Amino acid sequence: MDSTIDGTLEEGGQMRAKVMYDYVAQGPDEISLFANELLLVEESPDSEFFIAIKGNTRGRAPKSCILLL
């Protein structure tokens, strides 16, 4: 299994993460987050956002709200 300094990579380059703060999506390409949720994230071309994956939903989420596990 590959690993990174910040978190463990799952298959497909996804990393496990925990939401630290609630976040309300600001647009149709973003995803709302709730504190203590567990989710998967992928790197994004935007340095301030991850691509978050919750179930069948994907969207941009700010890195400032997310702790990589």
VOTORLUM-778336 format. One record per atom (N, C-alpha, C): residue in three letters; x, y, z; atom name; residue number from 1; chain. Coordinates in Angstrom, 3 decimals. Layout:
BEGIN
+------+----------+----------+----------+------+-----+------+
| code |       c1 |       c2 |       c3 | site | pos | unit |
+------+----------+----------+----------+------+-----+------+
|  ALA |        X |        Y |        Z |   CA | NUM |    A |
...
+------+----------+----------+----------+------+-----+------+
! end
This chain:
BEGIN
+------+----------+----------+----------+------+-----+------+
| code |       c1 |       c2 |       c3 | site | pos | unit |
+------+----------+----------+----------+------+-----+------+
|  MET |    0.846 |   -1.179 |    0.000 |    N |   1 |    A |
|  MET |    0.000 |    0.000 |    0.000 |   CA |   1 |    A |
|  MET |    0.889 |    1.239 |    0.000 |    C |   1 |    A |
|  ASP |    0.560 |    2.200 |   -0.845 |    N |   2 |    A |
|  ASP |    1.294 |    3.459 |   -0.879 |   CA |   2 |    A |
|  ASP |    0.901 |    4.308 |    0.322 |    C |   2 |    A |
|  SER |    1.800 |    5.182 |    0.757 |    N |   3 |    A |
|  SER |    1.437 |    6.109 |    1.823 |   CA |   3 |    A |
|  SER |    2.019 |    7.472 |    1.512 |    C |   3 |    A |
|  THR |    1.461 |    8.492 |    2.146 |    N |   4 |    A |
|  THR |    1.962 |    9.849 |    1.996 |   CA |   4 |    A |
|  THR |    2.318 |   10.369 |    3.373 |    C |   4 |    A |
|  ILE |    2.958 |   11.513 |    3.434 |    N |   5 |    A |
|  ILE |    3.284 |   12.129 |    4.722 |   CA |   5 |    A |
|  ILE |    2.009 |   12.498 |    5.463 |    C |   5 |    A |
|  ASP |    0.990 |   12.996 |    4.742 |    N |   6 |    A |
|  ASP |   -0.221 |   13.505 |    5.372 |   CA |   6 |    A |
|  ASP |   -1.278 |   12.444 |    5.645 |    C |   6 |    A |
|  GLY |   -1.260 |   11.330 |    4.943 |    N |   7 |    A |
|  GLY |   -2.310 |   10.352 |    5.144 |   CA |   7 |    A |
|  GLY |   -2.021 |    9.093 |    4.363 |    C |   7 |    A |
|  THR |   -2.864 |    8.105 |    4.546 |    N |   8 |    A |
|  THR |   -2.687 |    6.838 |    3.869 |   CA |   8 |    A |
|  THR |   -3.506 |    6.823 |    2.595 |    C |   8 |    A |
|  LEU |   -2.880 |    6.454 |    1.491 |    N |   9 |    A |
|  LEU |   -3.581 |    6.373 |    0.221 |   CA |   9 |    A |
|  LEU |   -4.350 |    5.069 |    0.135 |    C |   9 |    A |
|  GLU |   -5.605 |    5.162 |   -0.253 |    N |  10 |    A |
|  GLU |   -6.404 |    3.994 |   -0.568 |   CA |  10 |    A |
|  GLU |   -6.216 |    3.737 |   -2.056 |    C |  10 |    A |
|  GLU |   -6.808 |    2.680 |   -2.580 |    N |  11 |    A |
|  GLU |   -6.720 |    2.425 |   -4.014 |   CA |  11 |    A |
|  GLU |   -7.324 |    3.592 |   -4.767 |    C |  11 |    A |
|  GLY |   -6.743 |    3.936 |   -5.901 |    N |  12 |    A |
|  GLY |   -7.254 |    5.035 |   -6.707 |   CA |  12 |    A |
|  GLY |   -6.797 |    6.397 |   -6.227 |    C |  12 |    A |
|  GLY |   -5.832 |    6.458 |   -5.293 |    N |  13 |    A |
|  GLY |   -5.326 |    7.746 |   -4.835 |   CA |  13 |    A |
|  GLY |   -6.217 |    8.445 |   -3.833 |    C |  13 |    A |
|  GLN |   -7.201 |    7.746 |   -3.273 |    N |  14 |    A |
|  GLN |   -8.092 |    8.342 |   -2.283 |   CA |  14 |    A |
|  GLN |   -7.485 |    8.199 |   -0.892 |    C |  14 |    A |
|  MET |   -7.716 |    9.213 |   -0.052 |    N |  15 |    A |
|  MET |   -7.205 |    9.208 |    1.318 |   CA |  15 |    A |
|  MET |   -8.376 |    9.270 |    2.295 |    C |  15 |    A |
|  ARG |   -8.245 |    8.560 |    3.409 |    N |  16 |    A |
|  ARG |   -9.265 |    8.622 |    4.455 |   CA |  16 |    A |
|  ARG |   -9.117 |    9.945 |    5.196 |    C |  16 |    A |
|  ALA |  -10.256 |   10.527 |    5.580 |    N |  17 |    A |
|  ALA |  -10.219 |   11.827 |    6.240 |   CA |  17 |    A |
|  ALA |  -11.392 |   11.971 |    7.207 |    C |  17 |    A |
|  LYS |  -11.223 |   12.925 |    8.129 |    N |  18 |    A |
|  LYS |  -12.274 |   13.260 |    9.095 |   CA |  18 |    A |
|  LYS |  -12.566 |   14.747 |    8.969 |    C |  18 |    A |
|  VAL |  -13.846 |   15.093 |    9.014 |    N |  19 |    A |
|  VAL |  -14.259 |   16.497 |    8.934 |   CA |  19 |    A |
|  VAL |  -14.119 |   17.120 |   10.320 |    C |  19 |    A |
|  MET |  -13.420 |   18.245 |   10.397 |    N |  20 |    A |
|  MET |  -13.178 |   18.912 |   11.671 |   CA |  20 |    A |
|  MET |  -14.227 |   19.979 |   11.986 |    C |  20 |    A |
|  TYR |  -14.794 |   20.601 |   10.958 |    N |  21 |    A |
|  TYR |  -15.753 |   21.697 |   11.130 |   CA |  21 |    A |
|  TYR |  -16.874 |   21.550 |   10.117 |    C |  21 |    A |
|  ASP |  -18.081 |   21.973 |   10.494 |    N |  22 |    A |
|  ASP |  -19.185 |   22.018 |    9.535 |   CA |  22 |    A |
|  ASP |  -18.835 |   22.975 |    8.405 |    C |  22 |    A |
|  TYR |  -19.289 |   22.649 |    7.208 |    N |  23 |    A |
|  TYR |  -19.079 |   23.509 |    6.043 |   CA |  23 |    A |
|  TYR |  -20.307 |   23.405 |    5.151 |    C |  23 |    A |
|  VAL |  -20.873 |   24.546 |    4.772 |    N |  24 |    A |
|  VAL |  -22.027 |   24.591 |    3.873 |   CA |  24 |    A |
|  VAL |  -21.514 |   24.874 |    2.467 |    C |  24 |    A |
|  ALA |  -21.874 |   24.013 |    1.526 |    N |  25 |    A |
|  ALA |  -21.435 |   24.172 |    0.139 |   CA |  25 |    A |
|  ALA |  -21.794 |   25.562 |   -0.372 |    C |  25 |    A |
|  GLN |  -20.858 |   26.171 |   -1.101 |    N |  26 |    A |
|  GLN |  -21.034 |   27.521 |   -1.629 |   CA |  26 |    A |
|  GLN |  -21.392 |   27.522 |   -3.112 |    C |  26 |    A |
|  GLY |  -21.513 |   26.365 |   -3.717 |    N |  27 |    A |
|  GLY |  -21.841 |   26.270 |   -5.133 |   CA |  27 |    A |
|  GLY |  -22.165 |   24.833 |   -5.500 |    C |  27 |    A |
|  PRO |  -22.643 |   24.603 |   -6.726 |    N |  28 |    A |
|  PRO |  -23.067 |   23.259 |   -7.137 |   CA |  28 |    A |
|  PRO |  -21.928 |   22.247 |   -7.248 |    C |  28 |    A |
|  ASP |  -20.684 |   22.721 |   -7.316 |    N |  29 |    A |
|  ASP |  -19.548 |   21.802 |   -7.421 |   CA |  29 |    A |
|  ASP |  -18.943 |   21.465 |   -6.060 |    C |  29 |    A |
|  GLU |  -19.504 |   22.027 |   -4.988 |    N |  30 |    A |
|  GLU |  -19.002 |   21.776 |   -3.636 |   CA |  30 |    A |
|  GLU |  -19.927 |   20.824 |   -2.890 |    C |  30 |    A |
|  ILE |  -19.433 |   20.291 |   -1.779 |    N |  31 |    A |
|  ILE |  -20.188 |   19.353 |   -0.958 |   CA |  31 |    A |
|  ILE |  -20.239 |   19.888 |    0.476 |    C |  31 |    A |
|  SER |  -21.405 |   19.796 |    1.116 |    N |  32 |    A |
|  SER |  -21.529 |   20.216 |    2.515 |   CA |  32 |    A |
|  SER |  -20.932 |   19.139 |    3.417 |    C |  32 |    A |
|  LEU |  -20.310 |   19.582 |    4.505 |    N |  33 |    A |
|  LEU |  -19.646 |   18.678 |    5.439 |   CA |  33 |    A |
|  LEU |  -20.161 |   18.928 |    6.847 |    C |  33 |    A |
|  PHE |  -20.117 |   17.884 |    7.671 |    N |  34 |    A |
|  PHE |  -20.523 |   17.994 |    9.066 |   CA |  34 |    A |
|  PHE |  -19.402 |   17.463 |    9.949 |    C |  34 |    A |
|  ALA |  -19.127 |   18.164 |   11.031 |    N |  35 |    A |
|  ALA |  -18.040 |   17.787 |   11.943 |   CA |  35 |    A |
|  ALA |  -18.136 |   16.315 |   12.322 |    C |  35 |    A |
|  ASN |  -16.993 |   15.660 |   12.375 |    N |  36 |    A |
|  ASN |  -16.817 |   14.260 |   12.771 |   CA |  36 |    A |
|  ASN |  -17.210 |   13.241 |   11.712 |    C |  36 |    A |
|  GLU |  -17.654 |   13.683 |   10.523 |    N |  37 |    A |
|  GLU |  -17.914 |   12.739 |    9.440 |   CA |  37 |    A |
|  GLU |  -16.599 |   12.130 |    8.973 |    C |  37 |    A |
|  LEU |  -16.654 |   10.888 |    8.551 |    N |  38 |    A |
|  LEU |  -15.514 |   10.240 |    7.913 |   CA |  38 |    A |
|  LEU |  -15.816 |   10.141 |    6.430 |    C |  38 |    A |
|  LEU |  -14.799 |   10.412 |    5.611 |    N |  39 |    A |
|  LEU |  -14.997 |   10.371 |    4.172 |   CA |  39 |    A |
|  LEU |  -13.690 |   10.077 |    3.474 |    C |  39 |    A |
|  LEU |  -13.752 |    9.971 |    2.169 |    N |  40 |    A |
|  LEU |  -12.555 |    9.816 |    1.346 |   CA |  40 |    A |
|  LEU |  -12.319 |   11.117 |    0.611 |    C |  40 |    A |
|  VAL |  -11.057 |   11.456 |    0.390 |    N |  41 |    A |
|  VAL |  -10.722 |   12.654 |   -0.377 |   CA |  41 |    A |
|  VAL |   -9.657 |   12.310 |   -1.411 |    C |  41 |    A |
|  GLU |   -9.638 |   13.112 |   -2.465 |    N |  42 |    A |
|  GLU |   -8.615 |   13.029 |   -3.504 |   CA |  42 |    A |
|  GLU |   -8.013 |   14.408 |   -3.655 |    C |  42 |    A |
|  GLU |   -6.771 |   14.466 |   -4.117 |    N |  43 |    A |
|  GLU |   -6.154 |   15.760 |   -4.403 |   CA |  43 |    A |
|  GLU |   -6.930 |   16.444 |   -5.520 |    C |  43 |    A |
|  SER |   -6.907 |   17.758 |   -5.504 |    N |  44 |    A |
|  SER |   -7.597 |   18.579 |   -6.492 |   CA |  44 |    A |
|  SER |   -6.586 |   19.532 |   -7.107 |    C |  44 |    A |
|  PRO |   -6.808 |   19.967 |   -8.355 |    N |  45 |    A |
|  PRO |   -5.910 |   20.968 |   -8.943 |   CA |  45 |    A |
|  PRO |   -5.916 |   22.282 |   -8.158 |    C |  45 |    A |
|  ASP |   -6.992 |   22.541 |   -7.430 |    N |  46 |    A |
|  ASP |   -7.119 |   23.747 |   -6.610 |   CA |  46 |    A |
|  ASP |   -6.411 |   23.490 |   -5.282 |    C |  46 |    A |
|  SER |   -5.412 |   24.281 |   -4.951 |    N |  47 |    A |
|  SER |   -4.590 |   24.029 |   -3.761 |   CA |  47 |    A |
|  SER |   -5.342 |   24.194 |   -2.442 |    C |  47 |    A |
|  GLU |   -6.518 |   24.819 |   -2.449 |    N |  48 |    A |
|  GLU |   -7.261 |   25.030 |   -1.205 |   CA |  48 |    A |
|  GLU |   -8.396 |   24.032 |   -0.999 |    C |  48 |    A |
|  PHE |   -8.607 |   23.130 |   -1.952 |    N |  49 |    A |
|  PHE |   -9.720 |   22.183 |   -1.883 |   CA |  49 |    A |
|  PHE |   -9.261 |   20.762 |   -2.153 |    C |  49 |    A |
|  PHE |   -9.971 |   19.806 |   -1.522 |    N |  50 |    A |
|  PHE |   -9.905 |   18.400 |   -1.888 |   CA |  50 |    A |
|  PHE |  -11.152 |   18.091 |   -2.707 |    C |  50 |    A |
|  ILE |  -11.153 |   16.964 |   -3.383 |    N |  51 |    A |
|  ILE |  -12.380 |   16.385 |   -3.907 |   CA |  51 |    A |
|  ILE |  -12.825 |   15.397 |   -2.831 |    C |  51 |    A |
|  ALA |  -13.972 |   15.656 |   -2.208 |    N |  52 |    A |
|  ALA |  -14.482 |   14.812 |   -1.130 |   CA |  52 |    A |
|  ALA |  -15.485 |   13.814 |   -1.697 |    C |  52 |    A |
|  ILE |  -15.493 |   12.605 |   -1.124 |    N |  53 |    A |
|  ILE |  -16.386 |   11.544 |   -1.566 |   CA |  53 |    A |
|  ILE |  -17.138 |   11.024 |   -0.347 |    C |  53 |    A |
|  LYS |  -18.464 |   11.201 |   -0.362 |    N |  54 |    A |
|  LYS |  -19.345 |   10.697 |    0.702 |   CA |  54 |    A |
|  LYS |  -20.383 |    9.817 |    0.027 |    C |  54 |    A |
|  GLY |  -20.265 |    8.512 |    0.207 |    N |  55 |    A |
|  GLY |  -21.195 |    7.606 |   -0.468 |   CA |  55 |    A |
|  GLY |  -21.078 |    7.760 |   -1.976 |    C |  55 |    A |
|  ASN |  -22.190 |    8.105 |   -2.629 |    N |  56 |    A |
|  ASN |  -22.200 |    8.301 |   -4.078 |   CA |  56 |    A |
|  ASN |  -22.045 |    9.758 |   -4.462 |    C |  56 |    A |
|  THR |  -21.757 |   10.639 |   -3.501 |    N |  57 |    A |
|  THR |  -21.660 |   12.075 |   -3.752 |   CA |  57 |    A |
|  THR |  -20.200 |   12.513 |   -3.755 |    C |  57 |    A |
|  ARG |  -19.847 |   13.316 |   -4.760 |    N |  58 |    A |
|  ARG |  -18.491 |   13.873 |   -4.871 |   CA |  58 |    A |
|  ARG |  -18.611 |   15.376 |   -5.027 |    C |  58 |    A |
|  GLY |  -17.666 |   16.107 |   -4.430 |    N |  59 |    A |
|  GLY |  -17.649 |   17.552 |   -4.606 |   CA |  59 |    A |
|  GLY |  -16.419 |   18.158 |   -3.964 |    C |  59 |    A |
|  ARG |  -16.180 |   19.423 |   -4.301 |    N |  60 |    A |
|  ARG |  -15.040 |   20.132 |   -3.717 |   CA |  60 |    A |
|  ARG |  -15.336 |   20.442 |   -2.257 |    C |  60 |    A |
|  ALA |  -14.294 |   20.342 |   -1.424 |    N |  61 |    A |
|  ALA |  -14.408 |   20.642 |    0.002 |   CA |  61 |    A |
|  ALA |  -13.111 |   21.308 |    0.450 |    C |  61 |    A |
|  PRO |  -13.198 |   22.361 |    1.280 |    N |  62 |    A |
|  PRO |  -11.986 |   23.080 |    1.685 |   CA |  62 |    A |
|  PRO |  -11.071 |   22.227 |    2.565 |    C |  62 |    A |
|  LYS |   -9.784 |   22.276 |    2.253 |    N |  63 |    A |
|  LYS |   -8.795 |   21.528 |    3.027 |   CA |  63 |    A |
|  LYS |   -8.762 |   21.972 |    4.482 |    C |  63 |    A |
|  SER |   -9.119 |   23.229 |    4.756 |    N |  64 |    A |
|  SER |   -9.067 |   23.751 |    6.128 |   CA |  64 |    A |
|  SER |  -10.050 |   23.053 |    7.063 |    C |  64 |    A |
|  CYS |  -11.053 |   22.360 |    6.529 |    N |  65 |    A |
|  CYS |  -12.054 |   21.658 |    7.340 |   CA |  65 |    A |
|  CYS |  -11.737 |   20.182 |    7.528 |    C |  65 |    A |
|  ILE |  -10.682 |   19.698 |    6.877 |    N |  66 |    A |
|  ILE |  -10.455 |   18.259 |    6.776 |   CA |  66 |    A |
|  ILE |   -9.113 |   17.856 |    7.390 |    C |  66 |    A |
|  LEU |   -9.152 |   16.776 |    8.173 |    N |  67 |    A |
|  LEU |   -7.948 |   16.186 |    8.753 |   CA |  67 |    A |
|  LEU |   -7.718 |   14.838 |    8.077 |    C |  67 |    A |
|  LEU |   -6.562 |   14.669 |    7.444 |    N |  68 |    A |
|  LEU |   -6.238 |   13.376 |    6.841 |   CA |  68 |    A |
|  LEU |   -5.874 |   12.390 |    7.935 |    C |  68 |    A |
|  LEU |   -6.347 |   11.166 |    7.793 |    N |  69 |    A |
|  LEU |   -6.086 |   10.117 |    8.793 |   CA |  69 |    A |
|  LEU |   -4.952 |    9.222 |    8.362 |    C |  69 |    A |
+------+----------+----------+----------+------+-----+------+
! end
